[in-house]
Amino acid sequence: MIREQIEKARDLDPSFPWHHRGYLPHFDGQRALQFVTFRLADTLPSHFLQKVKLQAERKQITDIEYHREIERFLDTGYGPLFLRNSDIASVIQENLVRFDGTKYELLHWVVMPNHIHILLRPMEGYSLASIIHSIKSYTANRANKILGRSGAFWAPEYYDRYIRDASHFANTVKYIHTNPVKARLCSTTEEWPFGCARAHE
């Protein structure tokens, strides 16, 4: 299955337009494979965000390094960890899978305690922005009901990178599958219940 996905990743067109939402550029190319990360609200302190944003604006770090800094910090478990709740993690997984084949092709995903990684390809007629908005809106409402709370559940921004080639695809899949192990949440990828690694193993 992964071999077939790598073959698809080789047939990418990087000529689609970029657009900006806030401070980050987003590549919303139709049918491009996208690696997307979004996080819970209040999981990155303002001083950390200001530092890495400034470094990125001054070209002191690359876009890839910027994303890696964000992901490394998220794995420290700072802030709320609502996604540890198995009921909430299940709601998110079910919502992701529900629209596989209609709004997008869902290839790989993992639900971490305070953030989510998804590798997907939007279906024709659906933009990445609309897909992520739909996922976040539905799951935020359901999660807040489970927790008996109100207010922002997800941070407003998300981080996306289009897959450039087969090597980038393979590295991204490995990253998604091994993220729980690197964050010391489990010993092997297939042990983590809130992701696709078990099925792929």
Z-matrix of the N, CA and C atoms (Angstrom, degrees):
N
C 1 1.456
C 2 1.522 1 111.84
N 3 1.353 2 116.69 1 -45.27
C 4 1.460 3 120.07 2 179.67
C 5 1.523 4 110.32 3 -64.57
N 6 1.344 5 117.56 4 -35.57
C 7 1.463 6 120.32 5 178.38
C 8 1.523 7 110.63 6 -61.49
N 9 1.334 8 116.88 7 -42.13
C 10 1.465 9 120.36 8 177.72
C 11 1.522 10 110.93 9 -63.13
N 12 1.334 11 116.99 10 -38.54
C 13 1.457 12 120.68 11 179.42
C 14 1.530 13 110.93 12 -67.27
N 15 1.330 14 116.79 13 -36.24
C 16 1.466 15 120.04 14 176.88
C 17 1.523 16 110.25 15 -63.82
N 18 1.333 17 117.27 16 -40.02
C 19 1.464 18 120.29 17 177.46
C 20 1.532 19 110.29 18 -60.13
N 21 1.322 20 117.16 19 -40.71
C 22 1.467 21 120.44 20 177.58
C 23 1.523 22 110.55 21 -64.48
N 24 1.337 23 115.96 22 -37.71
C 25 1.462 24 120.39 23 -177.63
C 26 1.518 25 112.15 24 -65.41
N 27 1.328 26 117.86 25 -21.39
C 28 1.466 27 120.74 26 -179.72
C 29 1.529 28 112.02 27 -75.31
N 30 1.323 29 116.11 28 -17.67
C 31 1.461 30 120.62 29 -174.54
C 32 1.523 31 110.64 30 -103.81
N 33 1.336 32 116.55 31 57.51
C 34 1.453 33 121.42 32 -176.96
C 35 1.520 34 110.60 33 -107.42
N 36 1.319 35 115.78 34 147.37
C 37 1.453 36 121.91 35 177.80
C 38 1.521 37 108.66 36 -114.73
N 39 1.354 38 118.65 37 106.46
C 40 1.458 39 121.11 38 -176.47
C 41 1.528 40 113.17 39 -83.95
N 42 1.331 41 118.92 40 21.16
C 43 1.460 42 121.46 41 -175.28
C 44 1.521 43 113.18 42 -96.63
N 45 1.339 44 118.26 43 5.16
C 46 1.450 45 119.85 44 -178.75
C 47 1.533 46 109.97 45 -72.61
N 48 1.330 47 117.22 46 154.75
C 49 1.470 48 120.18 47 -175.95
C 50 1.523 49 112.96 48 -73.11
N 51 1.328 50 114.25 49 148.81
C 52 1.452 51 121.91 50 173.31
C 53 1.523 52 108.08 51 -93.92
N 54 1.319 53 117.17 52 155.44
C 55 1.454 54 120.40 53 170.18
C 56 1.516 55 108.16 54 -142.04
N 57 1.322 56 116.37 55 160.91
C 58 1.455 57 121.18 56 -177.68
C 59 1.516 58 110.11 57 -111.78
N 60 1.329 59 115.06 58 140.74
C 61 1.448 60 121.75 59 174.59
C 62 1.516 61 104.98 60 -137.22
N 63 1.351 62 116.37 61 104.66
C 64 1.450 63 119.63 62 -173.00
C 65 1.520 64 109.34 63 77.15
N 66 1.332 65 116.90 64 -129.12
C 67 1.459 66 120.69 65 -175.30
C 68 1.517 67 113.19 66 -101.63
N 69 1.336 68 118.17 67 -6.86
C 70 1.458 69 119.97 68 -176.33
C 71 1.522 70 111.46 69 -107.93
N 72 1.334 71 118.46 70 136.79
C 73 1.466 72 119.97 71 172.28
C 74 1.519 73 110.20 72 -75.59
N 75 1.316 74 116.68 73 145.33
C 76 1.464 75 121.23 74 179.08
C 77 1.525 76 109.56 75 -126.13
N 78 1.294 77 114.75 76 135.63
C 79 1.460 78 121.56 77 179.71
C 80 1.519 79 107.27 78 -101.17
N 81 1.341 80 115.89 79 106.34
C 82 1.457 81 119.55 80 -173.64
C 83 1.517 82 110.59 81 -109.35
N 84 1.337 83 116.24 82 42.84
C 85 1.459 84 120.71 83 -178.29
C 86 1.513 85 111.97 84 -66.00
N 87 1.299 86 116.12 85 129.73
C 88 1.458 87 120.41 86 -180.00
C 89 1.522 88 110.46 87 -61.45
N 90 1.336 89 115.95 88 129.42
C 91 1.460 90 124.53 89 176.11
C 92 1.528 91 113.29 90 70.39
N 93 1.324 92 119.70 91 8.38
C 94 1.464 93 120.42 92 175.35
C 95 1.521 94 109.20 93 -79.60
N 96 1.323 95 117.04 94 142.04
C 97 1.460 96 121.06 95 174.09
C 98 1.525 97 108.83 96 -67.56
N 99 1.324 98 116.70 97 131.97
C 100 1.455 99 121.38 98 -175.97
C 101 1.522 100 110.98 99 -127.00
N 102 1.329 101 115.32 100 133.55
C 103 1.466 102 121.91 101 171.86
C 104 1.520 103 106.48 102 -100.45
N 105 1.326 104 116.68 103 115.66
C 106 1.461 105 121.98 104 -172.87
C 107 1.523 106 110.28 105 -120.29
N 108 1.328 107 115.54 106 137.00
C 109 1.453 108 122.30 107 174.36
C 110 1.518 109 108.36 108 -125.36
N 111 1.320 110 117.79 109 129.90
C 112 1.459 111 119.81 110 168.18
C 113 1.512 112 109.19 111 -135.38
N 114 1.325 113 115.96 112 156.33
C 115 1.462 114 121.79 113 -166.72
C 116 1.522 115 111.12 114 -133.06
N 117 1.319 116 114.56 115 164.37
C 118 1.457 117 120.56 116 174.32
C 119 1.526 118 110.40 117 -69.10
N 120 1.322 119 116.21 118 155.11
C 121 1.462 120 120.48 119 174.09
C 122 1.528 121 109.68 120 -63.32
N 123 1.322 122 115.37 121 147.84
C 124 1.477 123 122.33 122 175.16
C 125 1.523 124 113.74 123 65.42
N 126 1.325 125 117.03 124 29.98
C 127 1.463 126 119.55 125 177.75
C 128 1.530 127 112.82 126 -102.67
N 129 1.324 128 116.87 127 -4.89
C 130 1.466 129 121.21 128 175.06
C 131 1.527 130 107.96 129 -128.73
N 132 1.327 131 118.51 130 117.20
C 133 1.472 132 119.86 131 -179.45
C 134 1.525 133 111.31 132 -65.08
N 135 1.326 134 115.79 133 150.62
C 136 1.464 135 120.80 134 -174.72
C 137 1.523 136 112.16 135 -60.93
N 138 1.329 137 117.93 136 -36.86
C 139 1.476 138 119.24 137 -178.69
C 140 1.527 139 111.21 138 -65.47
N 141 1.335 140 116.60 139 -35.82
C 142 1.467 141 120.16 140 178.17
C 143 1.524 142 110.29 141 -69.08
N 144 1.327 143 116.92 142 -46.00
C 145 1.467 144 120.80 143 -179.97
C 146 1.520 145 111.22 144 -61.43
N 147 1.327 146 116.55 145 -43.97
C 148 1.469 147 120.25 146 179.72
C 149 1.523 148 110.92 147 -60.89
N 150 1.339 149 116.12 148 -39.70
C 151 1.466 150 120.17 149 -178.94
C 152 1.520 151 111.41 150 -64.75
N 153 1.347 152 117.54 151 -50.94
C 154 1.462 153 119.18 152 -175.93
C 155 1.534 154 111.62 153 -71.69
N 156 1.333 155 117.78 154 -32.00
C 157 1.468 156 120.01 155 176.07
C 158 1.519 157 110.16 156 -63.51
N 159 1.341 158 116.18 157 -44.37
C 160 1.453 159 120.81 158 -179.92
C 161 1.523 160 110.59 159 -63.74
N 162 1.317 161 117.46 160 -41.76
C 163 1.466 162 121.09 161 178.11
C 164 1.527 163 110.98 162 -62.30
N 165 1.338 164 116.11 163 -39.80
C 166 1.466 165 119.55 164 179.11
C 167 1.525 166 111.11 165 -68.64
N 168 1.333 167 117.29 166 -42.21
C 169 1.464 168 121.35 167 179.74
C 170 1.524 169 111.41 168 -63.39
N 171 1.320 170 116.77 169 -35.61
C 172 1.471 171 121.72 170 -179.56
C 173 1.527 172 112.21 171 -86.59
N 174 1.335 173 116.32 172 3.90
C 175 1.465 174 122.32 173 179.67
C 176 1.527 175 112.60 174 62.34
N 177 1.340 176 115.80 175 26.11
C 178 1.456 177 120.12 176 176.62
C 179 1.522 178 111.09 177 -78.71
N 180 1.324 179 116.26 178 -23.43
C 181 1.460 180 121.85 179 173.60
C 182 1.523 181 108.06 180 -132.76
N 183 1.313 182 115.94 181 151.28
C 184 1.461 183 120.55 182 179.32
C 185 1.527 184 110.11 183 -79.44
N 186 1.320 185 115.97 184 170.66
C 187 1.463 186 121.02 185 177.16
C 188 1.531 187 110.39 186 -60.25
N 189 1.334 188 116.48 187 -40.83
C 190 1.463 189 120.49 188 179.01
C 191 1.525 190 110.55 189 -64.32
N 192 1.331 191 116.95 190 -42.99
C 193 1.468 192 120.40 191 178.82
C 194 1.521 193 111.30 192 -64.87
N 195 1.326 194 116.14 193 -36.07
C 196 1.468 195 120.99 194 176.79
C 197 1.531 196 110.13 195 -58.83
N 198 1.329 197 116.26 196 -49.59
C 199 1.462 198 120.70 197 179.96
C 200 1.526 199 111.51 198 -63.48
N 201 1.320 200 116.55 199 -38.69
C 202 1.461 201 119.59 200 -179.84
C 203 1.527 202 111.33 201 -64.89
N 204 1.339 203 116.99 202 -38.86
C 205 1.462 204 120.48 203 177.49
C 206 1.522 205 110.65 204 -62.64
N 207 1.332 206 116.16 205 -43.07
C 208 1.469 207 121.05 206 177.77
C 209 1.534 208 109.77 207 -60.02
N 210 1.332 209 115.62 208 -49.00
C 211 1.469 210 119.95 209 -176.11
C 212 1.530 211 111.83 210 -65.87
N 213 1.335 212 116.59 211 -38.26
C 214 1.474 213 119.55 212 178.13
C 215 1.528 214 110.66 213 -62.47
N 216 1.330 215 115.67 214 -41.91
C 217 1.464 216 118.80 215 -178.86
C 218 1.524 217 110.65 216 -67.79
N 219 1.319 218 117.63 217 -40.70
C 220 1.462 219 120.51 218 179.21
C 221 1.526 220 111.26 219 -59.22
N 222 1.315 221 116.88 220 -35.64
C 223 1.467 222 120.95 221 -178.99
C 224 1.528 223 113.27 222 -71.07
N 225 1.354 224 117.13 223 -11.41
C 226 1.464 225 119.32 224 176.82
C 227 1.525 226 111.29 225 -75.77
N 228 1.350 227 116.81 226 -15.04
C 229 1.462 228 119.94 227 177.65
C 230 1.511 229 114.35 228 81.36
N 231 1.325 230 117.50 229 27.20
C 232 1.464 231 121.32 230 178.32
C 233 1.536 232 109.42 231 -71.75
N 234 1.335 233 116.66 232 143.70
C 235 1.461 234 121.07 233 174.34
C 236 1.518 235 113.27 234 79.97
N 237 1.330 236 116.93 235 -164.79
C 238 1.468 237 120.67 236 -177.83
C 239 1.527 238 112.11 237 -64.64
N 240 1.330 239 115.09 238 146.85
C 241 1.464 240 121.63 239 -179.80
C 242 1.533 241 109.31 240 -124.83
N 243 1.323 242 115.62 241 48.47
C 244 1.463 243 121.13 242 -174.97
C 245 1.527 244 113.21 243 -59.84
N 246 1.332 245 116.62 244 -26.29
C 247 1.467 246 119.46 245 -175.88
C 248 1.521 247 112.38 246 -77.57
N 249 1.327 248 117.27 247 -1.96
C 250 1.465 249 120.61 248 170.87
C 251 1.527 250 110.57 249 -71.80
N 252 1.328 251 115.56 250 -23.55
C 253 1.458 252 120.96 251 178.30
C 254 1.527 253 108.39 252 -65.96
N 255 1.314 254 117.62 253 118.02
C 256 1.466 255 120.92 254 -174.17
C 257 1.519 256 112.48 255 -63.13
N 258 1.347 257 117.73 256 -31.01
C 259 1.463 258 120.07 257 177.79
C 260 1.531 259 110.59 258 -65.48
N 261 1.330 260 116.06 259 -41.65
C 262 1.465 261 120.14 260 -179.97
C 263 1.520 262 110.34 261 -70.31
N 264 1.327 263 117.42 262 -44.34
C 265 1.470 264 120.69 263 178.56
C 266 1.525 265 110.63 264 -59.44
N 267 1.337 266 116.92 265 -38.28
C 268 1.470 267 120.87 266 179.14
C 269 1.519 268 111.54 267 -67.03
N 270 1.335 269 116.81 268 -40.40
C 271 1.473 270 120.80 269 176.82
C 272 1.519 271 110.12 270 -58.73
N 273 1.318 272 116.02 271 -43.43
C 274 1.469 273 120.55 272 -178.15
C 275 1.527 274 110.59 273 -66.45
N 276 1.338 275 117.05 274 -46.41
C 277 1.470 276 119.93 275 178.61
C 278 1.523 277 111.57 276 -60.01
N 279 1.316 278 116.17 277 -45.22
C 280 1.472 279 119.90 278 -179.58
C 281 1.516 280 111.27 279 -62.11
N 282 1.340 281 116.96 280 -39.26
C 283 1.457 282 120.74 281 179.26
C 284 1.527 283 111.30 282 -67.14
N 285 1.338 284 116.86 283 -40.19
C 286 1.464 285 120.46 284 178.24
C 287 1.526 286 111.02 285 -61.41
N 288 1.320 287 115.90 286 -46.84
C 289 1.463 288 121.28 287 -175.76
C 290 1.524 289 111.69 288 -71.02
N 291 1.333 290 117.13 289 -32.09
C 292 1.468 291 121.63 290 -175.24
C 293 1.527 292 112.25 291 -56.73
N 294 1.324 293 117.93 292 -37.34
C 295 1.461 294 120.49 293 -174.75
C 296 1.528 295 113.49 294 -102.34
N 297 1.333 296 115.83 295 10.10
C 298 1.456 297 120.64 296 174.16
C 299 1.533 298 108.12 297 -65.76
N 300 1.315 299 116.35 298 121.64
C 301 1.457 300 120.49 299 -179.75
C 302 1.518 301 113.91 300 96.39
N 303 1.332 302 117.28 301 -10.39
C 304 1.464 303 119.58 302 176.52
C 305 1.532 304 111.18 303 -113.85
N 306 1.335 305 116.43 304 -55.21
C 307 1.464 306 120.20 305 177.88
C 308 1.526 307 112.29 306 -94.37
N 309 1.320 308 115.66 307 -28.70
C 310 1.463 309 120.52 308 -176.26
C 311 1.524 310 109.54 309 -159.77
N 312 1.312 311 114.00 310 164.96
C 313 1.461 312 121.54 311 171.12
C 314 1.525 313 106.46 312 -98.98
N 315 1.316 314 116.69 313 111.78
C 316 1.457 315 122.09 314 -177.72
C 317 1.525 316 108.79 315 -89.33
N 318 1.314 317 116.40 316 116.54
C 319 1.465 318 120.78 317 -176.10
C 320 1.525 319 112.66 318 -99.08
N 321 1.321 320 117.28 319 -50.98
C 322 1.464 321 121.51 320 -178.01
C 323 1.519 322 109.04 321 -148.61
N 324 1.337 323 116.24 322 150.32
C 325 1.457 324 119.92 323 178.18
C 326 1.519 325 109.76 324 -160.79
N 327 1.337 326 114.66 325 160.22
C 328 1.461 327 121.13 326 171.61
C 329 1.525 328 107.24 327 -151.25
N 330 1.332 329 115.62 328 138.80
C 331 1.464 330 122.58 329 175.52
C 332 1.526 331 107.10 330 -104.09
N 333 1.322 332 116.02 331 112.28
C 334 1.462 333 122.52 332 178.59
C 335 1.530 334 108.91 333 -94.58
N 336 1.339 335 119.27 334 171.79
C 337 1.468 336 119.76 335 -177.62
C 338 1.519 337 115.63 336 -59.89
N 339 1.349 338 117.93 337 -29.23
C 340 1.462 339 119.11 338 -179.03
C 341 1.529 340 114.32 339 -133.26
N 342 1.331 341 116.52 340 7.69
C 343 1.466 342 118.95 341 177.94
C 344 1.521 343 110.10 342 -158.64
N 345 1.326 344 115.66 343 171.93
C 346 1.467 345 122.66 344 -177.73
C 347 1.518 346 108.97 345 -134.35
N 348 1.331 347 116.28 346 140.88
C 349 1.461 348 122.49 347 170.42
C 350 1.528 349 108.30 348 -115.07
N 351 1.325 350 116.34 349 134.94
C 352 1.459 351 121.45 350 178.31
C 353 1.525 352 109.05 351 -135.27
N 354 1.311 353 116.68 352 137.75
C 355 1.462 354 122.35 353 170.11
C 356 1.524 355 106.36 354 -114.90
N 357 1.325 356 116.24 355 116.16
C 358 1.457 357 119.67 356 -175.54
C 359 1.525 358 111.37 357 -145.76
N 360 1.334 359 114.47 358 166.48
C 361 1.457 360 121.61 359 174.67
C 362 1.537 361 106.50 360 -127.87
N 363 1.346 362 118.37 361 115.82
C 364 1.466 363 120.11 362 179.58
C 365 1.528 364 111.59 363 -60.63
N 366 1.319 365 115.82 364 142.11
C 367 1.451 366 121.41 365 175.05
C 368 1.529 367 108.62 366 -78.98
N 369 1.297 368 116.42 367 160.27
C 370 1.452 369 121.10 368 -179.47
C 371 1.528 370 109.95 369 -57.93
N 372 1.329 371 115.38 370 132.75
C 373 1.455 372 120.75 371 179.26
C 374 1.511 373 114.53 372 94.34
N 375 1.338 374 117.58 373 -5.01
C 376 1.462 375 121.35 374 -179.78
C 377 1.526 376 109.75 375 -121.47
N 378 1.314 377 116.31 376 127.44
C 379 1.464 378 120.74 377 176.39
C 380 1.521 379 109.56 378 -87.87
N 381 1.318 380 115.72 379 156.60
C 382 1.460 381 119.78 380 177.78
C 383 1.529 382 109.95 381 -60.83
N 384 1.327 383 116.75 382 -41.46
C 385 1.467 384 120.30 383 -178.78
C 386 1.527 385 111.27 384 -59.46
N 387 1.327 386 117.28 385 -43.51
C 388 1.468 387 119.83 386 -178.71
C 389 1.533 388 111.09 387 -68.79
N 390 1.323 389 116.77 388 -35.55
C 391 1.467 390 121.12 389 178.73
C 392 1.525 391 110.60 390 -64.05
N 393 1.332 392 116.61 391 -48.97
C 394 1.462 393 120.44 392 -178.00
C 395 1.528 394 110.42 393 -66.60
N 396 1.323 395 117.16 394 -39.60
C 397 1.472 396 120.23 395 177.79
C 398 1.527 397 110.64 396 -59.18
N 399 1.320 398 116.85 397 -43.77
C 400 1.461 399 121.56 398 -179.08
C 401 1.528 400 111.02 399 -63.94
N 402 1.331 401 116.71 400 -45.20
C 403 1.468 402 120.88 401 179.57
C 404 1.521 403 110.57 402 -61.26
N 405 1.326 404 116.10 403 -48.60
C 406 1.456 405 120.47 404 -175.88
C 407 1.522 406 111.87 405 -67.25
N 408 1.327 407 117.59 406 -40.04
C 409 1.459 408 121.01 407 -178.27
C 410 1.528 409 111.11 408 -64.12
N 411 1.331 410 116.69 409 -50.26
C 412 1.464 411 120.75 410 -178.28
C 413 1.528 412 111.66 411 -63.56
N 414 1.333 413 116.28 412 -49.17
C 415 1.468 414 119.22 413 -175.39
C 416 1.529 415 111.69 414 -69.64
N 417 1.325 416 118.44 415 -31.87
C 418 1.468 417 120.63 416 177.46
C 419 1.525 418 110.45 417 -63.82
N 420 1.327 419 116.89 418 -44.55
C 421 1.464 420 120.40 419 179.48
C 422 1.526 421 111.36 420 -62.35
N 423 1.337 422 115.86 421 -45.06
C 424 1.472 423 119.83 422 -179.20
C 425 1.529 424 110.58 423 -66.40
N 426 1.321 425 117.03 424 -42.79
C 427 1.470 426 120.51 425 -177.45
C 428 1.522 427 111.17 426 -66.63
N 429 1.315 428 117.35 427 -42.34
C 430 1.463 429 119.74 428 179.15
C 431 1.527 430 111.32 429 -62.38
N 432 1.323 431 117.10 430 -35.87
C 433 1.465 432 120.03 431 176.83
C 434 1.528 433 110.71 432 -65.72
N 435 1.317 434 116.74 433 -42.47
C 436 1.469 435 120.73 434 178.49
C 437 1.523 436 110.95 435 -61.73
N 438 1.335 437 116.17 436 -39.94
C 439 1.460 438 121.25 437 -176.57
C 440 1.528 439 113.14 438 -84.98
N 441 1.344 440 117.29 439 -11.61
C 442 1.455 441 120.58 440 -176.88
C 443 1.511 442 112.48 441 66.58
N 444 1.309 443 116.25 442 38.20
C 445 1.463 444 120.98 443 -177.89
C 446 1.514 445 109.98 444 -129.48
N 447 1.332 446 116.40 445 173.90
C 448 1.454 447 122.22 446 173.67
C 449 1.520 448 107.85 447 -136.49
N 450 1.310 449 115.68 448 175.39
C 451 1.461 450 119.20 449 179.93
C 452 1.515 451 112.17 450 100.19
N 453 1.330 452 114.75 451 -177.52
C 454 1.463 453 121.08 452 -176.71
C 455 1.524 454 110.54 453 -63.89
N 456 1.305 455 116.06 454 129.49
C 457 1.466 456 121.49 455 176.02
C 458 1.518 457 109.66 456 -100.65
N 459 1.328 458 117.27 457 -51.37
C 460 1.463 459 122.45 458 178.04
C 461 1.520 460 110.10 459 -97.14
N 462 1.326 461 116.44 460 149.53
C 463 1.461 462 121.25 461 168.62
C 464 1.524 463 108.29 462 -65.94
N 465 1.332 464 118.88 463 147.35
C 466 1.471 465 120.35 464 -175.27
C 467 1.522 466 113.82 465 -66.03
N 468 1.323 467 118.34 466 -30.40
C 469 1.462 468 121.43 467 -175.31
C 470 1.523 469 110.69 468 -88.74
N 471 1.322 470 115.90 469 157.91
C 472 1.454 471 121.31 470 167.17
C 473 1.515 472 108.06 471 -135.98
N 474 1.319 473 116.77 472 163.76
C 475 1.458 474 122.64 473 -175.11
C 476 1.525 475 108.26 474 -119.04
N 477 1.315 476 116.37 475 125.36
C 478 1.465 477 118.83 476 -178.58
C 479 1.521 478 110.88 477 -132.13
N 480 1.334 479 114.32 478 146.22
C 481 1.469 480 121.74 479 175.13
C 482 1.517 481 108.05 480 -138.49
N 483 1.308 482 116.99 481 127.04
C 484 1.458 483 118.45 482 177.29
C 485 1.532 484 108.81 483 -78.38
N 486 1.303 485 115.90 484 147.42
C 487 1.464 486 121.53 485 -177.33
C 488 1.523 487 109.22 486 -80.13
N 489 1.328 488 115.25 487 121.68
C 490 1.465 489 120.92 488 -172.75
C 491 1.527 490 113.30 489 -81.45
N 492 1.339 491 116.59 490 -39.52
C 493 1.462 492 119.39 491 -175.42
C 494 1.523 493 109.31 492 -159.56
N 495 1.319 494 116.05 493 -176.89
C 496 1.461 495 121.03 494 -175.77
C 497 1.525 496 112.20 495 -64.65
N 498 1.329 497 117.63 496 -36.73
C 499 1.456 498 121.01 497 179.25
C 500 1.526 499 110.38 498 -65.59
N 501 1.326 500 116.33 499 -44.15
C 502 1.462 501 121.15 500 177.49
C 503 1.526 502 110.13 501 -61.35
N 504 1.325 503 116.33 502 -40.15
C 505 1.467 504 121.15 503 178.30
C 506 1.531 505 110.26 504 -60.51
N 507 1.322 506 117.04 505 -50.78
C 508 1.467 507 121.50 506 -177.16
C 509 1.526 508 111.18 507 -61.38
N 510 1.335 509 116.98 508 -41.43
C 511 1.465 510 120.66 509 179.23
C 512 1.528 511 111.44 510 -66.06
N 513 1.333 512 116.08 511 -37.20
C 514 1.463 513 120.59 512 179.80
C 515 1.528 514 110.75 513 -67.36
N 516 1.325 515 116.79 514 -42.81
C 517 1.471 516 120.80 515 177.55
C 518 1.530 517 109.80 516 -60.20
N 519 1.317 518 116.44 517 -45.09
C 520 1.463 519 120.45 518 179.15
C 521 1.520 520 110.55 519 -61.39
N 522 1.323 521 116.75 520 -41.56
C 523 1.459 522 120.50 521 -179.76
C 524 1.526 523 110.83 522 -61.68
N 525 1.337 524 116.59 523 -46.63
C 526 1.462 525 121.10 524 -179.59
C 527 1.521 526 110.65 525 -60.51
N 528 1.316 527 116.93 526 -47.39
C 529 1.461 528 121.02 527 -176.52
C 530 1.528 529 112.57 528 -66.17
N 531 1.329 530 117.08 529 -37.45
C 532 1.469 531 120.34 530 -173.71
C 533 1.529 532 113.85 531 -93.58
N 534 1.324 533 118.14 532 -4.53
C 535 1.459 534 120.30 533 -177.21
C 536 1.534 535 112.82 534 -55.15
N 537 1.344 536 120.04 535 -45.25
C 538 1.472 537 118.93 536 178.34
C 539 1.531 538 113.42 537 -62.33
N 540 1.330 539 117.37 538 -33.36
C 541 1.458 540 121.06 539 178.77
C 542 1.524 541 109.79 540 -69.79
N 543 1.338 542 116.70 541 -45.46
C 544 1.466 543 120.42 542 179.81
C 545 1.522 544 111.56 543 -63.30
N 546 1.342 545 115.80 544 -32.27
C 547 1.460 546 120.10 545 178.69
C 548 1.525 547 111.85 546 -83.55
N 549 1.350 548 116.83 547 4.36
C 550 1.471 549 123.90 548 176.73
C 551 1.526 550 112.34 549 62.62
N 552 1.329 551 115.50 550 36.78
C 553 1.457 552 120.63 551 176.56
C 554 1.530 553 111.43 552 -93.33
N 555 1.326 554 116.21 553 -18.03
C 556 1.462 555 121.68 554 179.22
C 557 1.528 556 108.12 555 -160.13
N 558 1.322 557 115.99 556 172.07
C 559 1.472 558 120.47 557 -177.09
C 560 1.524 559 112.42 558 -92.80
N 561 1.330 560 116.88 559 -33.90
C 562 1.461 561 121.20 560 -179.45
C 563 1.522 562 109.34 561 -131.55
N 564 1.321 563 116.63 562 156.88
C 565 1.464 564 120.64 563 -176.29
C 566 1.521 565 112.68 564 -61.27
N 567 1.328 566 116.77 565 -37.33
C 568 1.463 567 119.19 566 -175.94
C 569 1.523 568 113.24 567 -74.64
N 570 1.334 569 118.23 568 -11.35
C 571 1.462 570 121.33 569 177.73
C 572 1.526 571 112.12 570 -74.02
N 573 1.327 572 116.89 571 -27.15
C 574 1.468 573 119.29 572 -174.17
C 575 1.531 574 109.43 573 -75.41
N 576 1.348 575 117.80 574 121.39
C 577 1.469 576 119.70 575 -172.84
C 578 1.512 577 115.97 576 -80.20
N 579 1.343 578 117.28 577 -13.76
C 580 1.457 579 120.11 578 -172.65
C 581 1.520 580 111.92 579 -109.73
N 582 1.326 581 115.51 580 62.73
C 583 1.448 582 121.29 581 179.44
C 584 1.514 583 109.66 582 -176.50
N 585 1.327 584 116.09 583 -177.75
C 586 1.466 585 120.33 584 -174.66
C 587 1.516 586 113.32 585 -99.49
N 588 1.344 587 118.35 586 -2.97
C 589 1.461 588 120.26 587 -174.36
C 590 1.520 589 112.18 588 -59.69
N 591 1.315 590 116.16 589 -39.36
C 592 1.478 591 120.12 590 -178.73
C 593 1.523 592 110.88 591 -59.08
N 594 1.319 593 116.23 592 -44.33
C 595 1.480 594 120.40 593 -179.61
C 596 1.508 595 110.84 594 -65.85
N 597 1.342 596 117.40 595 -39.21
C 598 1.458 597 120.68 596 -178.62
C 599 1.521 598 111.60 597 -72.20
N 600 1.345 599 115.76 598 -33.82
C 601 1.470 600 118.61 599 175.69
C 602 1.519 601 109.88 600 -62.10
